[in-house]
Amino acid sequence: MQFRRDQRSEGIQKQRRKMDNSSQSADDNLSQEQVQGLLQMAQVLRQGPPFNWELVQPTIVEIRKMLSKEQQPPIQSVINAGIVNDMMNLLQSEDTPAKIRFECAWALTNVASGASKHTRVVVDAGGLETFVHILANETGEIQEQAVWALGNIAGDCAELRDRVLRQNTLNYLLQLFVQESDNRELLRHATWTLSNFCRGKPHVDFEIVKPCLGLLKHLLDVNDNDILVDACWAVSYISDDPTVHNVRIQKIVDENFVPSLISLLDHQSALVIHPALRAIGNIVTGNDKQTQHVLKHGVLAKLKLLLESERVNIRKEACWTVSNITAGNASQIREVCEAQLIPLILQHLESKVFDIRKEACWAISNATTGGNNESIRYIVQCGAIKPLIGTIQTANVISSKWRWRVSKIF
């Protein structure tokens, strides 16, 4: 029997804060004149202290606008001009006016939203510690910007995620949910950042993120799609349990996440359904008792509907989830049969999308491996033999093409 934890990790890792009502674009291959303009801006930022703030402010605003544009903002050109360090110095100084500090924070957030090499420049300039300090000690729009920036840094890779979390950042973020409970826009950004704190491989240290479980459980009941999407992704990352004894899954079960997640499987937005289903699919990779807990809350009826979803990714996730349930005991396989999921799974064995066919094949394979004679007989009576043979033939064709390509290469 095969429990197959999903290795994919969807969701938006980084976000760039854009200009209001901006439809312009920028190209990082700037003209010589534009590069010279950036160098002149850098000189303005270095003519102090004391600074001429009336000259510095429009310069920072112009840099921020360049970095906020929709397409290909000139991040590397700004870095090449040395402006990241200039903006970081202004952000860190208590003498810098609040408006200019905010503009610097915004611009640096957008630099950190770029490629990993861009994020590293912000971190190497002291951005991680600076944004944590702002999150912990300041309020208002600059604190919100720090939340955004830390989400970008943590979303870059597991190493930076762990460096962020070692700064006690999760505790500061959780305090923010209490202090700013009426600021819905801030809570959306904070939930997205929280999801980045939980994502990535190698897995995050469970002891560090465990304090956020109570908050995540509460967020699953919030009537806001953006918050629901990121809260569900966070739960899905945590429930992707690498431990032998399924410790993380058991904690999710004990904290009563399952009823809330199942209730979201018929949400009006597929963007909510997808991560909720992923979390459920992860939970049923656990032991038989944990899987039975999910079955007890009526997941099979929801899966029956999701197997007929118009969305390819939902059908694929549903087949994957069923395959992990049929990897359970004979009684659980019988429940799948009695819920009439097998005919739908067999239909997906003939799907034009090979990944769906593969997941459906695992579901049937696991059911015939662990099922009793009655269940196996039922599966055959549903017409399993023909589509299974078709799947094998398709797999052989794909394998043959791959072998041919390899022989051509070598």
ABEGO torsion letter per residue (X at the ends): XBBBBBABBBEBABBBBBBBGBABBBBABBBAAAAAAAAAAAAAAABOOBBBAAAAAAAAAAAAAAAABABGBBAAAAAAAGAAAAAAAAAABAABBAAAAAAAAAAAAAAAABBAAAAAAAAAAGAAAAAAAAAAABBEAAAAAAAAAAAAAAAABAAAAAAAAAAGAAAAAAAAAAAAAABAAAAAAAAAAAAAAABEOBBBBAAAAAAAAAAAAAAAABBBAAAAAAAAAAAAAAABBABAAGAAAAAAAAAGAAAAAAAAAABABAAAAAAAAAAAAAAAABBAAAAAAAAAAGAAAAAAAAAABABAAAAAAAAAAAAAAAABBAAAAAAAAAAGAAAAAAAAAABABAAAAAAAAAAAAAAAAABBAAAAAAAAAAGAAAAAAAAAAAAAAAAAAAAAAAAAAX
